Amino acid sequence: QLQLVESGGGLVQPGGSLRLSCAASGHTLDYNPIGWFRQAPGKERERVSCISGRGGSTNYADSVKGRFTISRDNAKNTVYLQMNSLKPEDTGVYYCAAASLVFSLCPLYQASFGSWGQGTQVIVSA
């Protein structure tokens, strides 16, 4: 059974950087599209970024374009989210999720991501 574990969150000042990791066990992630999502207090969960199964396609929410970079290391069964120039509005719990192998590219809907991690907290504050 696929399990995802996020790490790398923490408290950072505005303008700072963090790198989140999403480590998988129980299943190789070579071909699963992986998404990063976040949920701020009182808000709905939103997709931040996604990377296709082979890593050839990525997409980003407009609010993080140019600041966040998603990547994957299939040898380590891990997906990363490098977050630079962090802003207070980036605060939230960040989750990674895997979509089914039936998807070669990132699916449009959150419901298509069937396996979720427990989340890691990111706080951007002075």
Biotite code that builds the C-alpha atoms (Angstrom):
import biotite.structure as struc

atoms = struc.array([
    struc.Atom([0.000, 0.000, 0.000], chain_id="A", res_id=1, res_name="GLN", atom_name="CA", element="C"),
    struc.Atom([1.362, 3.392, -0.978], chain_id="A", res_id=2, res_name="LEU", atom_name="CA", element="C"),
    struc.Atom([2.251, 5.695, 1.887], chain_id="A", res_id=3, res_name="GLN", atom_name="CA", element="C"),
    struc.Atom([3.402, 9.281, 1.501], chain_id="A", res_id=4, res_name="LEU", atom_name="CA", element="C"),
    struc.Atom([5.259, 11.249, 4.158], chain_id="A", res_id=5, res_name="VAL", atom_name="CA", element="C"),
    struc.Atom([5.933, 14.965, 3.876], chain_id="A", res_id=6, res_name="GLU", atom_name="CA", element="C"),
    struc.Atom([8.774, 16.735, 5.646], chain_id="A", res_id=7, res_name="SER", atom_name="CA", element="C"),
    struc.Atom([10.669, 19.991, 5.522], chain_id="A", res_id=8, res_name="GLY", atom_name="CA", element="C"),
    struc.Atom([8.072, 22.406, 6.814], chain_id="A", res_id=9, res_name="GLY", atom_name="CA", element="C"),
    struc.Atom([8.736, 24.961, 9.486], chain_id="A", res_id=10, res_name="GLY", atom_name="CA", element="C"),
    struc.Atom([8.790, 28.616, 10.407], chain_id="A", res_id=11, res_name="LEU", atom_name="CA", element="C"),
    struc.Atom([10.530, 30.954, 7.986], chain_id="A", res_id=12, res_name="VAL", atom_name="CA", element="C"),
    struc.Atom([10.708, 34.702, 7.549], chain_id="A", res_id=13, res_name="GLN", atom_name="CA", element="C"),
    struc.Atom([9.205, 36.393, 4.498], chain_id="A", res_id=14, res_name="PRO", atom_name="CA", element="C"),
    struc.Atom([11.620, 36.153, 1.607], chain_id="A", res_id=15, res_name="GLY", atom_name="CA", element="C"),
    struc.Atom([13.094, 32.927, 2.914], chain_id="A", res_id=16, res_name="GLY", atom_name="CA", element="C"),
    struc.Atom([13.160, 29.439, 1.414], chain_id="A", res_id=17, res_name="SER", atom_name="CA", element="C"),
    struc.Atom([12.122, 25.932, 2.323], chain_id="A", res_id=18, res_name="LEU", atom_name="CA", element="C"),
    struc.Atom([12.333, 22.617, 0.531], chain_id="A", res_id=19, res_name="ARG", atom_name="CA", element="C"),
    struc.Atom([9.565, 20.161, 1.151], chain_id="A", res_id=20, res_name="LEU", atom_name="CA", element="C"),
    struc.Atom([10.015, 16.458, 0.546], chain_id="A", res_id=21, res_name="SER", atom_name="CA", element="C"),
    struc.Atom([7.417, 13.814, -0.181], chain_id="A", res_id=22, res_name="CYS", atom_name="CA", element="C"),
    struc.Atom([8.813, 10.350, 0.416], chain_id="A", res_id=23, res_name="ALA", atom_name="CA", element="C"),
    struc.Atom([6.922, 7.295, -0.726], chain_id="A", res_id=24, res_name="ALA", atom_name="CA", element="C"),
    struc.Atom([6.971, 3.768, 0.604], chain_id="A", res_id=25, res_name="SER", atom_name="CA", element="C"),
    struc.Atom([5.141, 0.609, -0.295], chain_id="A", res_id=26, res_name="GLY", atom_name="CA", element="C"),
    struc.Atom([5.058, 1.508, -3.975], chain_id="A", res_id=27, res_name="HIS", atom_name="CA", element="C"),
    struc.Atom([7.361, 3.079, -6.505], chain_id="A", res_id=28, res_name="THR", atom_name="CA", element="C"),
    struc.Atom([6.327, 6.480, -7.792], chain_id="A", res_id=29, res_name="LEU", atom_name="CA", element="C"),
    struc.Atom([8.035, 6.249, -11.155], chain_id="A", res_id=30, res_name="ASP", atom_name="CA", element="C"),
    struc.Atom([4.879, 6.854, -13.155], chain_id="A", res_id=31, res_name="TYR", atom_name="CA", element="C"),
    struc.Atom([2.387, 8.404, -10.746], chain_id="A", res_id=32, res_name="ASN", atom_name="CA", element="C"),
    struc.Atom([1.643, 12.093, -11.164], chain_id="A", res_id=33, res_name="PRO", atom_name="CA", element="C"),
    struc.Atom([2.356, 13.804, -7.835], chain_id="A", res_id=34, res_name="ILE", atom_name="CA", element="C"),
    struc.Atom([0.742, 16.981, -6.642], chain_id="A", res_id=35, res_name="GLY", atom_name="CA", element="C"),
    struc.Atom([1.500, 19.410, -3.853], chain_id="A", res_id=36, res_name="TRP", atom_name="CA", element="C"),
    struc.Atom([-1.492, 21.020, -2.200], chain_id="A", res_id=37, res_name="PHE", atom_name="CA", element="C"),
    struc.Atom([-1.880, 23.449, 0.661], chain_id="A", res_id=38, res_name="ARG", atom_name="CA", element="C"),
    struc.Atom([-4.599, 24.482, 3.034], chain_id="A", res_id=39, res_name="GLN", atom_name="CA", element="C"),
    struc.Atom([-4.537, 27.760, 4.888], chain_id="A", res_id=40, res_name="ALA", atom_name="CA", element="C"),
    struc.Atom([-6.625, 28.250, 8.039], chain_id="A", res_id=41, res_name="PRO", atom_name="CA", element="C"),
    struc.Atom([-10.249, 28.820, 7.114], chain_id="A", res_id=42, res_name="GLY", atom_name="CA", element="C"),
    struc.Atom([-9.655, 28.210, 3.427], chain_id="A", res_id=43, res_name="LYS", atom_name="CA", element="C"),
    struc.Atom([-10.198, 25.341, 1.051], chain_id="A", res_id=44, res_name="GLU", atom_name="CA", element="C"),
    struc.Atom([-7.331, 23.140, 0.045], chain_id="A", res_id=45, res_name="ARG", atom_name="CA", element="C"),
    struc.Atom([-5.766, 24.300, -3.215], chain_id="A", res_id=46, res_name="GLU", atom_name="CA", element="C"),
    struc.Atom([-3.327, 22.781, -5.626], chain_id="A", res_id=47, res_name="ARG", atom_name="CA", element="C"),
    struc.Atom([0.077, 24.414, -5.642], chain_id="A", res_id=48, res_name="VAL", atom_name="CA", element="C"),
    struc.Atom([1.952, 22.331, -8.179], chain_id="A", res_id=49, res_name="SER", atom_name="CA", element="C"),
    struc.Atom([1.990, 18.997, -9.936], chain_id="A", res_id=50, res_name="CYS", atom_name="CA", element="C"),
    struc.Atom([4.522, 16.900, -11.806], chain_id="A", res_id=51, res_name="ILE", atom_name="CA", element="C"),
    struc.Atom([3.679, 14.197, -14.313], chain_id="A", res_id=52, res_name="SER", atom_name="CA", element="C"),
    struc.Atom([4.688, 10.602, -13.870], chain_id="A", res_id=53, res_name="GLY", atom_name="CA", element="C"),
    struc.Atom([7.882, 10.832, -15.865], chain_id="A", res_id=54, res_name="ARG", atom_name="CA", element="C"),
    struc.Atom([8.601, 14.396, -14.777], chain_id="A", res_id=55, res_name="GLY", atom_name="CA", element="C"),
    struc.Atom([8.301, 15.857, -18.226], chain_id="A", res_id=56, res_name="GLY", atom_name="CA", element="C"),
    struc.Atom([5.358, 18.075, -17.402], chain_id="A", res_id=57, res_name="SER", atom_name="CA", element="C"),
    struc.Atom([4.860, 20.422, -14.483], chain_id="A", res_id=58, res_name="THR", atom_name="CA", element="C"),
    struc.Atom([2.305, 23.034, -13.601], chain_id="A", res_id=59, res_name="ASN", atom_name="CA", element="C"),
    struc.Atom([1.948, 25.679, -10.924], chain_id="A", res_id=60, res_name="TYR", atom_name="CA", element="C"),
    struc.Atom([-0.713, 27.823, -9.377], chain_id="A", res_id=61, res_name="ALA", atom_name="CA", element="C"),
    struc.Atom([-0.422, 31.416, -10.554], chain_id="A", res_id=62, res_name="ASP", atom_name="CA", element="C"),
    struc.Atom([0.313, 32.537, -7.007], chain_id="A", res_id=63, res_name="SER", atom_name="CA", element="C"),
    struc.Atom([3.555, 30.514, -6.846], chain_id="A", res_id=64, res_name="VAL", atom_name="CA", element="C"),
    struc.Atom([4.831, 30.668, -10.429], chain_id="A", res_id=65, res_name="LYS", atom_name="CA", element="C"),
    struc.Atom([8.428, 31.780, -10.572], chain_id="A", res_id=66, res_name="GLY", atom_name="CA", element="C"),
    struc.Atom([8.931, 31.112, -6.858], chain_id="A", res_id=67, res_name="ARG", atom_name="CA", element="C"),
    struc.Atom([8.242, 27.386, -6.403], chain_id="A", res_id=68, res_name="PHE", atom_name="CA", element="C"),
    struc.Atom([9.817, 24.484, -8.265], chain_id="A", res_id=69, res_name="THR", atom_name="CA", element="C"),
    struc.Atom([8.599, 20.898, -8.219], chain_id="A", res_id=70, res_name="ILE", atom_name="CA", element="C"),
    struc.Atom([10.930, 18.024, -9.025], chain_id="A", res_id=71, res_name="SER", atom_name="CA", element="C"),
    struc.Atom([11.176, 14.300, -8.543], chain_id="A", res_id=72, res_name="ARG", atom_name="CA", element="C"),
    struc.Atom([13.958, 11.842, -7.894], chain_id="A", res_id=73, res_name="ASP", atom_name="CA", element="C"),
    struc.Atom([12.582, 8.471, -8.834], chain_id="A", res_id=74, res_name="ASN", atom_name="CA", element="C"),
    struc.Atom([15.722, 6.707, -7.610], chain_id="A", res_id=75, res_name="ALA", atom_name="CA", element="C"),
    struc.Atom([14.878, 8.011, -4.133], chain_id="A", res_id=76, res_name="LYS", atom_name="CA", element="C"),
    struc.Atom([11.128, 7.607, -4.591], chain_id="A", res_id=77, res_name="ASN", atom_name="CA", element="C"),
    struc.Atom([10.786, 11.232, -3.524], chain_id="A", res_id=78, res_name="THR", atom_name="CA", element="C"),
    struc.Atom([9.189, 14.389, -4.879], chain_id="A", res_id=79, res_name="VAL", atom_name="CA", element="C"),
    struc.Atom([10.351, 17.834, -3.795], chain_id="A", res_id=80, res_name="TYR", atom_name="CA", element="C"),
    struc.Atom([8.886, 21.308, -3.669], chain_id="A", res_id=81, res_name="LEU", atom_name="CA", element="C"),
    struc.Atom([11.483, 24.058, -3.526], chain_id="A", res_id=82, res_name="GLN", atom_name="CA", element="C"),
    struc.Atom([9.867, 27.217, -2.224], chain_id="A", res_id=83, res_name="MET", atom_name="CA", element="C"),
    struc.Atom([11.697, 30.523, -2.580], chain_id="A", res_id=84, res_name="ASN", atom_name="CA", element="C"),
    struc.Atom([10.743, 34.118, -1.864], chain_id="A", res_id=85, res_name="SER", atom_name="CA", element="C"),
    struc.Atom([8.137, 32.930, 0.594], chain_id="A", res_id=86, res_name="LEU", atom_name="CA", element="C"),
    struc.Atom([5.291, 35.230, 1.528], chain_id="A", res_id=87, res_name="LYS", atom_name="CA", element="C"),
    struc.Atom([2.973, 35.232, 4.543], chain_id="A", res_id=88, res_name="PRO", atom_name="CA", element="C"),
    struc.Atom([0.155, 34.090, 2.264], chain_id="A", res_id=89, res_name="GLU", atom_name="CA", element="C"),
    struc.Atom([2.101, 30.880, 1.603], chain_id="A", res_id=90, res_name="ASP", atom_name="CA", element="C"),
    struc.Atom([1.364, 29.826, 5.180], chain_id="A", res_id=91, res_name="THR", atom_name="CA", element="C"),
    struc.Atom([-0.571, 26.598, 5.497], chain_id="A", res_id=92, res_name="GLY", atom_name="CA", element="C"),
    struc.Atom([-0.396, 22.855, 5.771], chain_id="A", res_id=93, res_name="VAL", atom_name="CA", element="C"),
    struc.Atom([1.236, 21.369, 2.697], chain_id="A", res_id=94, res_name="TYR", atom_name="CA", element="C"),
    struc.Atom([0.226, 17.942, 1.465], chain_id="A", res_id=95, res_name="TYR", atom_name="CA", element="C"),
    struc.Atom([1.558, 15.745, -1.280], chain_id="A", res_id=96, res_name="CYS", atom_name="CA", element="C"),
    struc.Atom([-0.708, 13.348, -3.103], chain_id="A", res_id=97, res_name="ALA", atom_name="CA", element="C"),
    struc.Atom([-0.355, 10.704, -5.769], chain_id="A", res_id=98, res_name="ALA", atom_name="CA", element="C"),
    struc.Atom([-2.697, 10.180, -8.661], chain_id="A", res_id=99, res_name="ALA", atom_name="CA", element="C"),
    struc.Atom([-3.468, 6.793, -10.158], chain_id="A", res_id=100, res_name="SER", atom_name="CA", element="C"),
    struc.Atom([-1.294, 5.289, -12.872], chain_id="A", res_id=101, res_name="LEU", atom_name="CA", element="C"),
    struc.Atom([-4.191, 5.678, -15.279], chain_id="A", res_id=102, res_name="VAL", atom_name="CA", element="C"),
    struc.Atom([-3.112, 9.314, -15.510], chain_id="A", res_id=103, res_name="PHE", atom_name="CA", element="C"),
    struc.Atom([0.034, 10.032, -17.504], chain_id="A", res_id=104, res_name="SER", atom_name="CA", element="C"),
    struc.Atom([-0.314, 13.778, -16.965], chain_id="A", res_id=105, res_name="LEU", atom_name="CA", element="C"),
    struc.Atom([-1.498, 15.642, -13.899], chain_id="A", res_id=106, res_name="CYS", atom_name="CA", element="C"),
    struc.Atom([-5.236, 15.230, -13.472], chain_id="A", res_id=107, res_name="PRO", atom_name="CA", element="C"),
    struc.Atom([-7.380, 18.304, -13.219], chain_id="A", res_id=108, res_name="LEU", atom_name="CA", element="C"),
    struc.Atom([-9.350, 17.419, -10.104], chain_id="A", res_id=109, res_name="TYR", atom_name="CA", element="C"),
    struc.Atom([-8.209, 16.830, -6.518], chain_id="A", res_id=110, res_name="GLN", atom_name="CA", element="C"),
    struc.Atom([-10.491, 13.814, -6.313], chain_id="A", res_id=111, res_name="ALA", atom_name="CA", element="C"),
    struc.Atom([-8.237, 12.072, -8.825], chain_id="A", res_id=112, res_name="SER", atom_name="CA", element="C"),
    struc.Atom([-5.433, 12.015, -6.281], chain_id="A", res_id=113, res_name="PHE", atom_name="CA", element="C"),
    struc.Atom([-6.109, 8.892, -4.235], chain_id="A", res_id=114, res_name="GLY", atom_name="CA", element="C"),
    struc.Atom([-3.167, 8.730, -1.852], chain_id="A", res_id=115, res_name="SER", atom_name="CA", element="C"),
    struc.Atom([-2.354, 11.571, 0.526], chain_id="A", res_id=116, res_name="TRP", atom_name="CA", element="C"),
    struc.Atom([0.286, 12.297, 3.095], chain_id="A", res_id=117, res_name="GLY", atom_name="CA", element="C"),
    struc.Atom([-0.399, 13.679, 6.553], chain_id="A", res_id=118, res_name="GLN", atom_name="CA", element="C"),
    struc.Atom([0.872, 17.151, 5.731], chain_id="A", res_id=119, res_name="GLY", atom_name="CA", element="C"),
    struc.Atom([3.647, 19.411, 6.933], chain_id="A", res_id=120, res_name="THR", atom_name="CA", element="C"),
    struc.Atom([3.114, 22.877, 8.403], chain_id="A", res_id=121, res_name="GLN", atom_name="CA", element="C"),
    struc.Atom([4.656, 25.927, 6.764], chain_id="A", res_id=122, res_name="VAL", atom_name="CA", element="C"),
    struc.Atom([4.503, 29.263, 8.577], chain_id="A", res_id=123, res_name="ILE", atom_name="CA", element="C"),
    struc.Atom([5.839, 32.381, 6.924], chain_id="A", res_id=124, res_name="VAL", atom_name="CA", element="C"),
    struc.Atom([6.059, 35.153, 9.457], chain_id="A", res_id=125, res_name="SER", atom_name="CA", element="C"),
    struc.Atom([8.379, 37.840, 10.667], chain_id="A", res_id=126, res_name="ALA", atom_name="CA", element="C"),
])
